[in-house]
């Protein structure tokens, strides 16, 4: 599937900014990040403490499609845990099953 993606709405350096999330990435516990906008292109990289994060896939998904496996990629054991984390960061944000988010999957390389 090689569809054309719309323009980015933000830069990759804003994809993962919280130190707790960076730590999960570096520990291999987080391999995906969901955002309201598109922050990166496939193949784009960013640096964390001497390691490179390379984006391997970018696609849209509705919140209602999230599985526990998706939550695991975000560094959470369950969808409910991920949902609680997101809503604690964004107070007042509705969690709507039909709401679409951009999924950025990545891997760490030396």
Secondary structure, DSSP 4 states (H G I P E B T S, - for coil): --PPPPPPSS-GGGSS--HHHHHHHHTTS--EEEESS----TT-EEEETTEEEEEEEEEEEEGGG--HHHHHHTT-SSHHHHHHHHHHHSTT----TT-EEEEEEEEEE-
